[in-house]
């Protein structure tokens, strides 16, 4: 096995190796981030990662994870969703930079196609002619009518600004419920965030989804100080 093939297999197998060795996230360590990585790598279709700000949750969940998914399955349709479209676009900008960098392209080849902008990208390795892009970005209040996704990653849907009242928090919950309708039946929904109120989306999921509806496939990672 050549060096490039060994490196390619290692990155495809391990999100930690991809993040730390290929993407340069040197602060990602097994001792601190093992549980988050295992939750993301697991085959569960509902994942809830609740950790404090500054824990590299977005770097892992919204940048490294989508890249890891696509190098394993280039035909996936991924939606990166946040409170604001601009936040999601920032993640996609970082993803585009990684997919054009030598650390990735020297092992996996070129990814860039003519669809390569701030709102969506299609990778060259794709073989299925989906109408949806490889990665699309969105935000609370925007809807992707007529589109369907294999993976939706919801990052920091709630903030102090939109969690002040039950009515404001409900708008985020309604957005989440709508996204469930554009997620493929066997698709994966990842919620990444920090708690801001009892009424926020994470509270809703913990209170309603896990307790009432059961969701036995949910993988929860939550630090004790959240």
N, C-alpha and C positions, 0 to 999 in steps of 0.2 A: 504494500500500500504506500503510495507516494505521500509526501508531506502535505500537499494541498488537499488530497482526499482525506487524510487523517484529520486535518484541521476542519474541513467541511463537516465531517461526521461528528466531530466533537461539538461544534457549534450547534448543529441540528439536534443533538441529543441533550445538550445542557444549556438552559437559559442563563445560568450563572457564567458559564464559559463565554457565551456570546456577549453578555453584558460587560464582563470584566476584561476579557482579552481582546475582543474585536471592537467593541464600542467605546472602550476606554473609561468605563465607570469603575475607577480604582477604589472608590469608597464602598462599593458593594462587596460585602464579606459574608461568608457562610454563617458566622456567629450571629450577625445582625439580621440578615435578610433571608435566611434559609426557609423560614415558614412562609414568607411571601412568595418566594420562588416556587416552593412546592405547591402552594395553592394555585399559582398560575399554570404550572406544568401539569397539574392533575387533570383527569379526563371528566371532571364534573362540569356540568353546563351552567351552573349558577355559582358565581364566586363573589364573595364579599370581603374586601380587604379594608379594614378600618384602622388606621394608624395616624399618629400625629404628623403635622406638617414638618418638612425637612428630613423625612425618612427615606427619600429617593423613591417613594411609591410611584410617582408619575413617570420618572425616568425608566423604572422597571416595567410598569404596567402599560404606559402609553407610547413608549419608544422602543425599548428592547423587546417587549412581548409581541407587538405586531410584526416586527422584523423576524423574530424567531418563528412565528406562525407561518409567515410567507415563505421562508426558506425551507420549511417542511411541507407546505402545501401552497404552491404559487397560485392556485385558482380560488383561494379564499376571497370573500368580500367582507371587508372589515370597516366598521364605523367607529371612529374616535369621536366621542361626544363629551362636552363639558358644559359648565354654566354658560360660558361665552364662546361663540364661534372663534374669536380671536385666540383664545387659549388652545383650542383644538388645532387651529392652524399653526400655532407655534410648535406643537408636537410634530406635526407633519413636516414642518420646515427642518426640524432636527433629523427626522427619519430620512428625508431626501438627502441631507448632507451625508449621513452615514452610508446610504445606498450608492452614493457617488464617490465615497472615499476609498482609498487603496486597500485599507484593511479588509473591507468586505469584497470589493470587486476583484481583488487579486485571487480570491478563493472561490467566489460564486459567480463571477462574470458581471457584465453590465446589466443594470436594472432599468435604466431610463428609457422611456418611450416618449412619444409626442404628447401624451396626456400626463403632464407632470407640472402641477401648479399648486397654489396655496390651498385649494379646496379638495383636490383629489389627485391620485396617481394610479397609473396602471403599470405593472412591472412587465419586463420583456419576457420573463419566464412563464407567464400565463399562457395556457393552451386552450382555455374555454372562452368563447366570445360572450361573456356576460355584459349586460348593459351597465351594471354597477362597476365602479372602479375597484382596484385592489384595496385601496384605502380611501375612504371618504371622511370628511370632517363635518361636524355639526355643533349645535349649541341648543340650550334650553330655549324653547320658543320657535325653533325652526323644525319643520317636518320634512321627511323624505318620502313624499307621496309616490307610490308606485315602485319604490325600491325595496329590495330585500337583502338581508345581510346574514352571513354565517356567524359573525362575531360582532358584538357591540361592546365597546369599552366606555363606561361612563365614569369620568374622572372629576372629582370635586364638583359635583352638581350643586351642592349647597355651600353657601358662604355666609358670613355675618349679614351681608346685604339682603339676601333672599330667604333668610330663615327667621326674620324678626317676628312674624305673625303666622298663625296657622294657615291663613289664606295664601300668603306668599309661599310657604313651604308646600302647600297643596299643588301649586303650579308645577313644581319640580316632580312631584309624585305623578301628576297627570302626564307629564312628558315621558317619564319612565314607562308608564302603562301603555302609552302610544307606541313607544319603541318595541315593546313586546309584540305588537301586531306586525311589525316589519322584520322581526327576527325569525329566521327559519325554524320550523318546529324542533329540529334537533340542534339548533344553534346555541351559542355560548354567550351569556351576558355577564360581564365583569363590572362590578361596582367598586370603585376605589375612592376613599374619602376620609374626612375627619368629621367628628360629631360637632354640631353647633347648637342643636336644640332637640328636645324630645319629639318635635314634630317633623324633623327633617327626613329625607328619604331613607337614610340608614335606619333611623328609628322605625319608620314604617315597615321596612323589610324585616327587621328583627321582631317587631311586634305582630305583624300580619302574615308575612310570607313564611317565616320559619315556624311560628307558633300555631297559626290558624290553618295555613295551607300545607304545612309540613315541609315541602321542598327538601326531600331527603338527599338530593344531590348537591345541595349548597355546601361549598367549602368556605368556612369563615376563618379569617385571621384577624384578630383584634388584640391590641396590646392592653395590658392591665390598666394603664394610665389614661385611656381614652374615656 
